[in-house]
Amino acid sequence: MNKFLLRALVLASVNIAVFADAQFRTRNRMDKLEDFDEQKFSWGFYLNGNRLDYRIVLHPRYGAEGNQNLVKSRESYSFGAGLIAKWRLNDNLDLRLEPGLQFAQRQLIFNTQSNDQYAAGTLTNPPFFPIALTEKDKVREIKSTLVDIPVLLELHGNRWYNSRPYIAGGVNYIVNLQSNSDSVDDNMQQVFRSTTHNFAWSAEMGIQFYFNKFKLTPAIRGTFFMNNEKVADNETTPPYWATAMSTLQTRAVMFVLKFE
């Protein structure tokens, strides 16, 4: 369903762009929304499709065996929506605040049964009692509801008829409402924990199209978490799960449709 939504958004933007091509065929027709970008403040909303996965740095002992990675991430596709607030700084710079809500469901796969060899303990980890990992133990379905608050500085070129290209970059404050960070249970009880409060950076590029009543912007945005999202398992939990990873960070590529 999420893949279908992403494809539908891409198809919709292509169709709109083809339709809008008629705006660029004649030098004598009037520009649309000529004074729109002269406003000090303006508003809008956006819809987006996402491709999300994790960047994982494995623990050198518990996360790898020889050349084999014992923990893997499986990407997913999802969707989101949000609002736009724009502050015009000058003819070529805008400051944007784009709070939104993103939904995601990803998988982490732990093929870490071989860590039984460290059951006697190491210099950094105490001994543990090995358990036989079932298929349910090896897969963690991680559902996330993310409140994403990006602040972007937008640099755009001059209008060419009824279009204008731009690039943007900035930082995000992201709250994971399903992080389970305060849970006393951990992976021993099938509960995967991650951080609630996160920070990321984003880069974006797109083209703004001007119509009679609104401005449409299809864009591509990449968002990359800067902090480590991993919350360690309890001390008594064997090193099959969180201990097998040193760093866990979300990566997202978004296709965005903005309406202003």
VOGUDREN-725956 format. One record per residue (C-alpha): residue in one letter; y, x, z. Coordinates in steps of 0.5 Angstrom, whole numbers, plus 2048, in hexadecimal, padded with zeros to 3 digits. Last residue first. Layout:
residu;north;east;up
A;Y;X;Z
...
This chain:
residu;north;east;up
E;836;802;7FD
F;82F;802;7FC
K;82A;808;7FD
L;823;809;7FA
V;820;80F;7FD
F;819;813;7FB
M;817;816;801
V;814;81D;802
A;812;81E;80A
R;80F;824;80E
T;80D;823;815
Q;80C;829;819
L;806;82B;81E
T;806;832;821
S;801;836;824
M;7FB;832;823
A;7F4;832;825
T;7F6;831;82C
A;7F8;82A;82A
W;7F1;828;828
Y;7EA;82C;82A
P;7ED;830;82F
P;7E9;82C;835
T;7ED;828;839
T;7EE;82A;841
E;7F5;82D;840
N;7F8;826;83D
D;7F9;826;835
A;7FF;82A;833
V;805;826;82F
K;806;828;828
E;80C;826;825
N;80F;82D;824
N;816;82D;822
M;81A;82E;81B
F;817;827;818
F;818;827;810
T;81B;822;80C
G;81B;822;804
R;81F;81D;800
I;81F;81A;7F9
A;824;816;7F7
P;825;80F;7F3
T;82D;80D;7F4
L;82F;806;7F3
K;836;804;7F3
F;838;7FD;7F4
K;83C;7F7;7F0
N;83D;7F9;7E9
F;839;7FF;7E9
Y;839;806;7EB
F;833;80B;7EB
Q;833;810;7F0
I;82E;816;7EE
G;82A;81A;7F3
M;828;820;7F7
E;826;821;7FF
A;825;826;804
S;823;824;80B
W;823;828;812
A;81F;826;818
F;81F;825;81F
N;81A;821;824
H;81A;81C;82A
T;813;819;82B
T;80F;81F;82B
S;808;81E;829
R;801;81B;82D
F;7FB;81A;82A
V;7F7;815;82E
Q;7EF;814;82D
Q;7EE;815;834
M;7EC;81C;834
N;7F2;81D;82F
D;7F7;81B;835
D;7F8;816;83A
V;7FE;817;83F
S;802;814;83A
D;809;816;83A
S;809;819;833
N;806;813;830
S;80A;814;82A
Q;80A;80D;827
L;812;80C;827
N;813;813;824
V;81A;814;824
I;81E;819;81F
Y;824;81C;81F
N;826;81F;818
V;82A;824;815
G;82D;825;80E
G;82D;826;807
A;830;823;801
I;830;824;7F9
Y;834;81F;7F4
P;834;81C;7ED
R;839;817;7EB
S;838;811;7E6
N;83C;80C;7E3
Y;840;810;7DE
W;83F;817;7E0
R;842;817;7E7
N;843;81E;7EA
G;83E;822;7EE
H;83C;820;7F5
L;83B;824;7FC
E;838;820;801
L;838;822;809
L;832;81E;80C
V;831;81C;813
P;82A;819;814
I;828;814;819
D;820;813;818
V;81D;80E;81D
L;816;80F;81C
T;810;80B;81D
S;809;80F;81D
K;802;80E;81C
I;7FD;814;81D
E;7F6;812;81B
R;7F2;818;81E
V;7EC;81A;81B
K;7E7;81F;81F
D;7E5;81B;825
K;7E4;814;821
E;7DF;818;81D
T;7DB;81B;823
L;7DD;821;826
A;7D7;824;82B
I;7DA;826;831
P;7DB;82D;834
F;7DC;82E;83C
F;7E3;832;83C
P;7E4;839;83F
P;7EC;83B;840
N;7F0;83D;83A
T;7F5;843;83A
L;7F0;849;83B
T;7EA;845;838
G;7E5;840;83B
A;7DE;83F;83B
A;7DE;839;836
Y;7E1;83E;831
Q;7DB;83D;82C
D;7DC;835;82D
N;7E2;836;828
S;7DD;835;822
Q;7DE;82E;823
T;7E5;82E;821
N;7E5;82A;81A
F;7EB;827;81C
I;7EE;822;817
L;7F6;820;818
Q;7F7;819;814
R;7FE;816;813
Q;801;80F;814
A;809;80E;813
F;80E;809;813
Q;816;80B;813
L;81C;808;816
G;823;80A;813
P;829;80D;815
E;82D;80F;810
L;834;813;812
R;837;816;80C
L;83D;81B;80B
D;840;81B;804
L;843;821;800
N;845;821;7F9
D;84C;81E;7F9
N;84D;81F;800
L;84A;81D;807
R;848;816;806
W;844;813;80B
K;83D;80F;809
A;839;80B;80E
I;832;809;80B
L;82D;805;80E
G;825;805;80E
A;81E;804;80B
G;817;807;80B
F;811;808;808
S;80A;80B;808
Y;806;810;804
S;801;814;808
E;7FF;81C;808
R;7F8;81E;80C
S;7F9;824;810
K;7F4;829;812
V;7F1;82D;818
L;7EB;832;818
N;7EE;836;813
Q;7E9;83B;810
N;7EA;842;80E
G;7E6;845;814
E;7E6;83F;819
A;7ED;83C;81A
G;7F1;837;81F
Y;7EE;839;826
R;7EF;841;825
P;7F5;842;821
H;7F8;83B;823
L;7FA;838;81C
V;801;837;819
I;801;830;817
R;806;82D;812
Y;805;825;812
D;805;820;80D
L;809;81B;80A
R;80B;817;804
N;810;812;804
G;813;80C;801
N;81A;80A;802
L;81F;804;802
Y;826;805;804
F;82D;802;806
G;834;802;805
W;83B;803;808
S;842;806;807
F;847;80A;80A
K;84D;80E;807
Q;84D;80A;801
E;84F;80E;7FB
D;847;80E;7F8
F;848;806;7F7
D;84E;807;7F3
E;84B;807;7EC
L;845;802;7ED
K;843;802;7E6
D;846;806;7E1
M;849;802;7DB
R;846;803;7D4
N;849;807;7CE
R;845;80D;7CF
T;83F;809;7CD
R;837;80B;7CE
F;837;80D;7D6
Q;837;806;7D9
A;831;804;7D4
D;82D;809;7D8
A;82E;804;7DE
F;827;800;7DC
V;823;807;7DB
A;826;809;7E2
I;824;802;7E5
N;81D;802;7E2
V;81C;809;7E5
S;81E;807;7EC
A;81A;801;7EC
L;814;806;7E9
V;815;80B;7EF
L;815;805;7F4
A;80F;802;7F2
R;80B;808;7F2
L;80D;809;7F9
L;80B;802;7FB
F;805;803;7F7
K;803;809;7FB
N;805;806;802
M;800;800;800
